């Protein structure tokens, strides 16, 4: 592991990586936006909804055969998981077995899928010289290392120790172990006081307290500082067509946003939404036949099972251009 990687690990001397788990697995929670306890059930999946003899459900319920309930807040409309995995149990949904000790940096950098995001960030950052950017949930640090080529002082934080170690072993720069709660330590290690921009791609739907995390991030951003978020849209055509069978409904996703509810959340945390981009209906319709075919395969496996080894439960669950991209700025 490189010296930079070792330095990153030292930022959280009190971090304990659990190897055995005993506390309660699921718990009831209040609305993550307005704090209300008034909700109604949108979807309920009973215990062993996916037959454990046919399906691998690690990201659904950690292969524990648990029920999954998705609810909607009666006061603000936020859709979220309730009961949900407790903070102590959440790691069970994210197995470490498939994470390598080292990645092929050249290959990862050449075959990345961040072209849209990089252009999007540069467009909204304007002409500011050498702006700083934090990538939250950076995994191996591919995005910040790509942005550093664009003369953006980018760095990332990642909560998974194995990912940080792999990044360090592979020569990835500025990848730190931690979560938003560790941000003060990371900033001190970089002798930095403010962040011009923050990226959260495919992350906010996984958080236990998105409002609290956004408020913490806001402490390190100047007025006008940018926030870039990509997340799935539960008001999308994909969800409207496939409903309960929609790809994105599973245990790892604790929150499900619409343009309206993500706006409310950001405003409550001290941000103003600048733009929300979604895929148009016509573009979605072009992909509909292929997703319906996928959905039919899903129906088949749910009724008659799979042959041979267990199949990942979401292999044939459909989606349909369901991402929304949000730009917000600190008020």
LINJO-V752380 format. One line per field, one symbol per residue. ss: DSSP state (H for helix, E for strand, L for the rest). A space follows every 50 residues. Layout:
# LINJO-V752380
ss = ???
This chain:
# LINJO-V752380
ss = LLHHHHHHHHHHLLLLLLLLLLLLLEELLLLLLLLLLLEEEEEEELLLLL LLLLEELHHHHLLLLLLEEEEEELLLLLEEELLEELLLLHHHHLLLLLLL LLLLHHHHHHLLLLHHHHHHHHHHHLLLLLLEEEEELLLLLHHHHHHHLL LLEEEEEELLHHHHHHHHHLLLLLEEELLHHHHHHHHHHLLLLLLLEEEE ELLHHHLLLHHHHHHHHHLLLLLLLEEEEEEEELLLHHHHHHHHHLLLLL LLLLEEELHHHHHHHHHHLLEEEEEEEELLHHHHHHHHHHHHHHHHHHHH HHHHLLLLLLEELLLLLLLLLLEEEEEEEEL
